[in-house]
């Protein structure tokens, strides 16, 4: 099956950022401001191929995106409900509405810092200005966390937050596009950074090979590979292997979650093939 997708423009915003922004908006996660014309175009181009994949029992990208986003939201909300976390840094936040939604719900009781590459960061600021979300407690900063002095810049951002309060670092749709060395380097940096706070937790999605073996050659998987410019990587075979790597990076408590564990409690986690993605919750441990 040949797939011809519109090529991205000269900016550094990836096709997946546009696509996921539209998926979230069309499913009620954030307003239309977070959806772009290009995202709608990508969605319509992929729609018939996704329909074929669903009919053949293969994965549907929209289903996996919704399951992972809802579960990350749920776990972050749980952390805030306990009072352990009231500061958030989201890496490569793209067109995600999470920062806006959490800031809208929690107001001045939360400090939410979104980060992304410069082009996307500027686009996100414009969107958040439009919806009236930018302010002292919600901001967007340009950051290439895995390039150059990215980790030093991340430490600088974290240094503006209160170490006596809890911090959550969130990444969604990032790790499997990075080479393994970049992932391990990021985890090592985050392990040390979060240990400076009274409480710290890292929440991220991750695909492991064992969960994806049966679908790697299906229509949906091939389309995803064609869609993502940088390609995708399965760094670990098993979720326990990824958990061990996180512990080696300075995280004392690591919990891999499957979306199906939350079926009936969290919307969209019961979708077919939702367990193609794991959600890793890692903490250096309570001081």
N, C-alpha and C positions, 0 to 999 in steps of 0.2 A: 504494500500500500504506500503510495507516494503522498506526501503531505507538503503543500506549499503554503507557508505562513507569511503574513506581512513582515518585512524586516523592520527592526527597530530603527529609529532615527539616530542622529549622531550623539544624542545625550546618553548618559550612562545609566539610564533607568531601564531595567531589564523587562523583557516581555512578561515574565511571571509576576512582577509587581503590578503591572496593569491588569493582568488577568485576575489575580487574586483580589485586587481591589473591587473589580466588578462582581466577582462571585460573592464576596461578603455583602456588598450593597444590595444585590438583587435578592439576597436571603435575609434582609432585615438587619444585618450587622453594620450599622452606620448608615448615614444618609447618602443621597445621590452625589453629594460633593466629593465623595471618596472614589467614585467611579469615573473613568476617563473614556473618551471616544475610542481610543485605541484598545482599552480593555474590553469594551463592548464588541469591537470588531473581532478581537482574538476569540472571545467567547462564542460568537456566532460561527466563526470558521471551524472551531473545534466541536461545536454542538453535535453535528451528525456523526462524527467519528466517536464521540463519547457515547452516543446512543447505540452504536454498533458494539462497542466494548461492553456496555451494560447488558445488551441482549445476549452476548456470548458469555456472560458471567465474569467478565474482566473488570478491572478497576475503573472507576470514574473519578477523575481528578477533583471535580467539585465536591464529591462526597468526602474524600480524604481531607481536603482543605477545611471544610466545615467542621468535621470531627475534631481536627487538631486545634482549630481556633477556639471552639467552644470549651474544650477541655483545658486549654491554657488559661482562658478567662476564669473558668471555675476554680482552678487551683490557686490562681492569683487572688481571687475574691476570698477564698478560704483563708489565705495567709493574712489578708487585711482584716477579716472578721475576728481573728484571734487577737489582733492588736500587735502582732509581731512585726508587721510590715506597714509602713506608710510612705515609703520612697521607692520609686521604680525607675530603672534605666532600661529602655527597650532598644536592642541592637537591630540595625537594619529594619526599621519599622515599616518602611515602604508606605503603602496606602492603607495600612491597617487602621481601623477606627478605634482600636483598643484604648489608646491614650486619651482620646476625646471622651469615650464612654466612661472610663474610670474617673476622669476629672469631672465630668458632668455629675456622676453619682456621688462622689466623695468630696467635691469642692476643695476647700482649703485644708482639709485633713490629709491630703495626699500631695506629694510632689512627684510629678511625672516628667521624665526627660526622655524624649524620643531622639534617636540618632539614625543617620543614614548618610550615604555619599552626598556630596554637595548638591547635585542637580535635584535629587529626590528630596533632600532636606528643604531646599527652597520651595519646591512644589508643595510640600507638606505644610510649611509655614503659611503659604497663601491659602490653602484649604482651611487651616485652623483659624486663621484670621476671619475668613468668611463665615465660619460657624461660631465665632466668638469664644474660642477655647484657649487662645494663647494668653499667658499672663505669668505672674510670679510663680505659680504652682504648676504650670504646664508650659514646657518649651521644647524647641527642636534645635539640635546642634549637629553640624556636619561632622562626620566621623567615618573614616575607613578603619575599622577596628582590627583588621588583619593585615593592613599595609603600613609600611614605614614605621612611624612612631605612634601607631594607632592605640596600642595598649597604654602608652604613656599619657596620651590624650584622654583615654577612658579613666585612668587614675586621677587625672586633673579634674574631670567632671565629677567623679565620685567624691573628690576632696571638697567640693562645694556643698556637699550634703552633710547631714548631722550624723556622726558616728554613733551617737547615743541612741539613735532610732534604727529600725530595721530597714534593710534594702533588699529588693528583689531585682535581679537582672533577668530579662526575658529576651529570648531570641526565637523567632518563628520563620521557618523557610530559609534558613541560612546554612546550617552545618553541612548538609549533604551536597552543597555546591562548592565546598572548600576541600582542598587536599588535606590529607590526614595530618601533615605537619602543622598546618594552620589551625586545625581543630585542637590538637594537643597544646599548641602554644596559647590559644585563646583560653582553654580550660585552666591551664596553669596560671595565667594572669588573673582569671576570675576567682580562682581559689584563694589567692593571696589578697585580692581586693576585698572580697566579701568578708574575710576574716577580720577586717578592720572595724566592722560594724557590730553593734550589740547583737544583731541577728542578721543573717544573710541567707538568701536562697537563690538558686539559679534554676529557671524553668525554660526548657527548650524541647522542640520536637526533634526526632531523629529516626531515620529509616535504617533498619539493620537487615542484612541479607537473608537471614533465616525466615523473617516474616514475609519476604518478597519473592522467595524462590519460585513459587507456583505461578507468578504473574509476570515475571521478567520479560517474557516473550509475547505478551498479549498486546492487543491493539493499544490499550490505554498506556502501558509502560513505554511502548515504542513512540507514541505521540509525545509523551513527556520528555523523552530523550531528545526528540527533534525540536521541541519547543524551547528548551533551555540552552542558551548559547554556550555556557561553560561546561555542560555535562553534569551528571550526577555521580556521586561516589557512595558506595556502601563500605564504610570504614571498618565496620564490625560485623561479625556473623551473627552474634547473639546479643541480646540486650544486657545480659550479665557481663559480657565482655566490655561493653561500653561503660557499664557501672564501675567495673574494676579500673578502667582508664581514668574515670572521674575521681575515684578515690586516690589514685596515684598522683593526681593533680592537686590534691589538697582538700578534697571534699570528704568529710567524715561520714556523712549520711547521704545515701543515694537511693532513690526509689524510682524504678522504671514503671510507668503506667501504660496499660493498653486501654484505648477508648472504650472497648466493650465492657470493661469493668464498671463503667459509669452509665451503662444503658439503663434507661428508666429514670435516671437522676439528672443527666446532662443531655440536652437536645443534640441530635445529630450523631451521637456516639454509637448508635445502633446501626448506622448506615452500612451497607455491604462494603467489605474491604476496608472498614475504618481502621482495623488493626494492622494495616500496612505501615502505620506510623506509631512510634512510641513517644511518650512524653516523659522526659527525664527531669526529676526534681532532686536537686543536689544542694546540700548545705554543708558548710564547714563544721557545723555543730554549734549548739548554744553555749555561750561563754559562761 
